[in-house]
């Protein structure tokens, strides 16, 4: 009996799916499988396993060191791994102890741009069979289950902006410096057919591979800024929507690299004329039970924009907006996007079909498609944390029946609380919102604040180009 069966970690359907994975590997003569998990930053980490060993991995998982969860974005270990609690208040992490990656067989894909290679996403467990409380995928699972306990299924769609550049040639000089990436177009032509045609070969490659991966690609289009594209995905339920974003981002970067391009999801690259990129999260809840599948945000009467459920959900997201922002915008760089009159939000409010608002209620009541578009996110956000934090805030509003204030007709002129302007302000807001921390998990919140404050301290200690330009000659 393997680790997974011993601790009852697979459902009956997952057990069947695991057998199907083995059958498919044999059928397609795969040689390798990348077994990966999403870390706290939304980066994929894991091991490449010989296909002949995968049956064992699907029985017993695969061990990795727990210090992978103790690092900031530089790879620096923030917490003391050899203390009695791993520095995180978790006894199982003492002495840089092991975690077990448990593959979810439903996530299996074949990476057809890599020779004979498959791919599997994992959840994290300790060797005693307990779920790792710092596992972001498990956190979203718990939030989705909380929605189910309230008789709702969760439906989430994605609009994700990114930049694509021509990769600079390798510099083989002793100094090893590389030139800046080159723009693929000059920008300022939103949705230009001519501009998307000029990128035809690489865009076609993206589309064909994403479709073969099962990514529910709806559109790929030219955004306003130079070298900027956007993909939109059809909505998916539960954790699957976040799994797809992880797969999408990884696939786009790898495919671009193989064809002489560089894709970045960094919000605001330091390249002249380049615009900020955002991640708009489309959310709705579907009834379970007697009204199975009905959109819970659609109002019963034509004179209402939202149902009571929808209004309470928005009220919760507004109440916790500042605290939740650090999960939607987790980098120093991402807060430079919050500027008035830029079609990015700068304050905590909602509106009907207005792209200046943080929360935009859109869709059609007649088509039963009413939903909430949250426009706060940056493209690098960990999708599990972004979706879990917004869902948690909305469910707080539903369970407490918080009332929603009036819509903003002019979002950039309305007197409303401003969104955090820096990562530091966002961390302070998260630390202060004890109600939200309790719902997310106090232990995780304290851990995440520690990781991000370490990252912020490194930024504050660095000398920037602005400082050099401003003070070097002047003083």
N, C-alpha and C positions, 0 to 999 in steps of 0.2 A: 504494500500500500504506500503510495507516494505522498508527499507533503500536501498536495492539493486535495486528494481524496481524504486524507487523514483529518484535515481541518475543514472539509466540506465547503470548499471555496468555489466550486463550479455548480451551476444549475444543471438540470438534466439537459437543457438545450445546449449549454456550453460544452458539456461532455460529448454530445453528438457532433458539435461543431469542431471540437478538437480532433475527433476521428476523421472528419472530412478534410481538415488541414493536412493531416498525414497522407491521406489518399491523393490530395491535389499535388502535394510535393512530389510524390512518386510519379504521378501522371505527367507532370510538367518537367520532370527530371531536374528539379532544383538542387543546387549544391550547398547553398548558404541561406540563412535566415537572420535578419537583423532583429534582435529582441531588445526593445527600447521602452523607456518610460519618460514622461514629461517631468522635468525637475521644477523647482520653485519658480524659475524664470521663464518657463515655457520652452526650454531647450530640450531636445531629445538626447538621452544618454542611454547606454546599454552595451551589449556585446553582440558580435557576429558569431553565430553558432553553425557548426556543420549540420547539414540537413539530416544526416544519419543520427544525430544526437537529439533532434527536436522532440521525438516521442518521449524521451526522458525528461526534457524541459517541460512538456505539457503534463507530466505526472508530478514533478517535484519542483518546478520553478527553476530560477537561476539566481545565485547569490551575487550581490554587489555590496560595496562598502557604504555604510550609512553616512559617512562624511560628505557624500555627494549632495546631501541636503543641508550641509552646513556652510556652503560657499556663496559668496556674492558673485556678481557678474564677471569679475576678473578671475574667478577660480580660486580666490583667496579663502581659506577656511576661517570663518568668523568665530565659530564656537569651539570650545576646548574639547576635542574628541576624546581625550584620555581621562576626563573627569568622570565621576561615578554616574553622571546622568548625561554624558555626551555634551554637556554645556547647554542642552536644550530642555532640561527637566524631564528627560525620558531615559529610564534605566536601561532599556534595550540598546541604546546608542552608546553606552559606555565602552571605552576602549576601542573606538572605531569599529563597533560590532557590525555584523552582517544584516542586510535586508534581503528579502527574497522577491525577485520580480516574478509575478504570476501572470503569464500571458492571457489576454482575453482573446480566445480563438475567433470571436466574431469580427475582430479587427484585421484579420489576415489579408494581406495584399501581396501581389507579385510586382516587384519594381522592375518593369520591363526595360528600363534604361541601364540596368546593372545586370551583368551576366549571371543568369540562373540564380537570382536572389529574391527571397521573400522578406516579409516585414510583419512584425507583430507588436502591438501596444500592450503595456503591462500595468497592473496595479501593484502597489508595494505592501508587503507584509513583513513582520518580524518573524524570526525563526520559531517563535512560540505560537504562530498562527494568527496573531493579532494584527489588524490593519494598522499600518504606519499612520499616525495622526497628522503627519506633515505631507502626506501624499495628496497632491492637488486633484488628481482624477477621482480619488475616493471622496474628497470633499464635495465635488460636484455631484457624485452619486448620492451622497447624503442629502444634499439640497433637493435633488430630483425626487428622492424618496419622501422628503417632507412635503413636497407638492402633492405627491400621490396620496399621502395620509390626509391631505385636505381635499381629496377627490379631483385632482387636476393632473393632466399630463402637460409637459413643457414642450413648446415648439419654438425653435430659434433659427433665424436666418442671419446671413452674414453679408456685409459689403466691406471689402477689405482693399485698401489702397496700398500701393507699393511703388518703388522706383526700380527701373531697369536701366543699367548702363552698359556700355561696351567695356569689357574688362581691359585694364591697361596691360600692355606687354610686360613680361617679367624683366626686371632690371638685373642683369648679371654682373654689374659692377661691384667692386669690393665693398662699397658703402651699402649696397642692397636696397636703395630707395626706389620706390615705384611711383610712377606718375599718377595723377588723379584719373578716376574713371571718366569716360567721355559720354556726353549726352547722346541719346539716340534720336531726339528731336528737340526743337526749340520751344515747344509748349505753347500755351495760350490759345489752343484750338480744341476746346472741349468736344468730345465725341466725334472728332474729325474722322471721316472714312478714309481720307487720303493718308492720314497719319497712322491709322491702324493697318492700312495696306502696306505702308513702308516697313512695318514690323511683321509682315505676313509670315515669313518662315518661322520665326521663333514663337509667335503667337499660335500658329498652327500646331507646332510641336507641343506647346503647353496644353492646348485643348485636347489633342488626341491622347496624350498620356493621362491627363486628368480624367477623361471619360473612361479610359480603360481601368483606372483605379477605382471607379465607382463614385468619384466626387460629383455631387449634384450641381455641376456647373450650369449657371443660368446665362450669364453674360461675361465677356471680357471686353474692356473698353478703354479708350484714351481719356485720362483725366486732364485737368486744366494745366497742371504744371509741366515743365520740361521733364522728359523721361519718366513720366508718371502714368501708371495704369491702375485699373480697378477690376477686381473680380467680384461678381455677386453669385451667391449660392442659394439654391432653393432650400426652404426650411427643413430641418430634421428634428426628431424628438430626442429628449433626454440627453444623455452623455454623448450620443453619436455626433451631435452638431459640433462639439468641441474636438472630438477625435478627428473629424474631417478637417478642421482648421490646422491641427498639428500636421496631418498628412499633406495638406495643400501647401503650407509654407515650406516644408521640407522638400517636397517635390519640385516646386518652382525654383528654389535655390540650386538644387542639384542639376536640374535640366538646363538652367541658364549657364551654369559653370561648364557643362559639357559642350556648349555651343558658343563660347567666347563672350558671354555676358555675365554681369553680376547683378543679382536681385538683392535688394535690401528692404527690410521692413522697418528700419529706423525711421522715426517720425519726421525728423527735420535734418537731413544731411547738410553738412557745411560745404555746400557747393553753390556757387553763384546762381541766383535766379530760381533755385529749386524750391518748391512749395512743400508745406507740411502734408503728411498723409494721416488719415484717420481710419478708424474701424467702427462702423455703425452696426449696432446689434439690434436685430428685429425680434421682438418677443411677444408671445401670446400664451395663454393657458387654454387647454381644452378640457371640457368636462369629462369626467368618468362616470360610469354607472348609467342611470336612467337617461341621461342626455349625452351619452358617449360620443366624443368627437366634436361636439358643438363648441364654437369659439366663445369662451367665457367673458371676453371683453366686449362683445357686441351688445349694445343697449337694447332693452325691450321696446322702447318707444323711439320714434324718429326724431324727437326733439332733444334727445340726449346723445352726447358724443360717445360716452362710455357706459358700460354697465357698472353696477355697484362694485363688482369684483375688480373691474379695470380701474375704477377710481381709487379704491383702497390700495391696489397694487402700485399705482403711480405715486400715491401719497407716501408709501413706504420708501420708494426709491428716492423721492425728494428729501425725505427726512434724513436718510442715511447717505445722501449724495457725496458729501465732503469726505466722510469716512471711507466709503466704498471706492472713491476715486483712485486710491493708490493701487487697487487691483486692476483697474481699467487703464491706468496711466502709470506704469511702474518705474519709469526711467526719469532721470533728470531732464533729458532732452524733450520728452513728450509734453511737458508743461509749457513749452514755448509755442505750442499750437493754439492755446487758449487766448485768442485775440478777437476783440469786437469787430464786427462787420467783415468777418473772414469766412463765414459759413461754418465756423467751429463755435461751440458754445463757450460762454465765459461766465455764466451765472446759473444758479439753481432754480429752474422753472420749467414749465411745460407749455405746449401750444398745440393747436390743431393745424397740421400741415404747414409748419413753418420751420425751415431748416436752420434758423438761428437759435432754436431752443435746444436745451439739453435733452429733453424728452419730447419727441414729436409724435403725436397721435395721428396715425395715417391708416390707409386701407378703406374699404367700403363696407358700410353696414348692410347694404343691399346684397353684396356678395359674401357677407359674413366673414370678411377679411380684416376687420379692425384689429390693429396691433400697435405696439409701442416701439418706436425707433429710438434707442439710446445712442446719442451722437458723441459721447464723451471719450470713447476708447482710442488708444493708439495701436497700430498694427502689431507691435511686439508683445502685447499683453499675453500672459498665460491664459489660454482660452478657458481652462477649467476654473481659474480664480475669477476671471472677468464674469463669466456666466453664473458661477456660484454666488458671487457677491451681489449681483443685481437680483438674482432670484431670491436670495435670502432677504434682502431689503424689501422686495415686493411682498413676500409671504408674511413678513412682520406686519406690513400694512393691512393685509387681508385678515390676519388673525386678530389684530387689535382694532380693526375697523376704523383706521384713521381716515379723516376726511380730507379730500383734495380741494385746494384753493382754486381760484379762478385761473383760466388760461391767460397767457401773456399775448397781447396783440402785437407788441413791439419788443421782442425779447432783449435787444441790445439797449433799449431805453427804460425797461421796467426796473423798478426798485426791488431788487431781490438779492439774496446773499451771493457773493461771488464764489466761483469755484476756487479751490486752492491754486495759487499761482506758481508754486514750486513743489518739488517732492517733499521738502521739509515741512511745508504747511500741510500737505496731505497726510504725512505721518503723524503730525500733531492731532489732526482731526480724527484719525483712526484711533489713536491712543485715548482721546477724550470721549469717544462714543462707546460707552460701556455696554449699552443696550445692543448695539450692533456686534460688538466683540463677543458678547455672550452667545448670540445667535450663530455667528461664524465659528466660534470656538476660541476661548480666551488663550489657550495654550498656543494655538496656531498664530493668533494675532501678535502675541508677544514675540514669538520666534521670527515672524516676518518683519516686524518693526526693527528687530535687531539686525537682520540681514541688510535691510534697506538703509538703516542709519550708518552702517559700516560703509556701504557703497557711497552714500552721500558725503561722509567724512573724507573719503578719498577724492571726491570731486572738489570739495571745499579746500583741500590742501594743494590742488594742482594750480599752476600758473597758466592762465588762459591767454589766447592771442589778444583778446581785448585789453587785458591788463598791460601786456607788453607794448601794444600800440599806444595806449593811453598815457602811460607813465614813464616809459624808458627814456624818451628824449626830453619830455617836459621837465622832469625833476633831475 
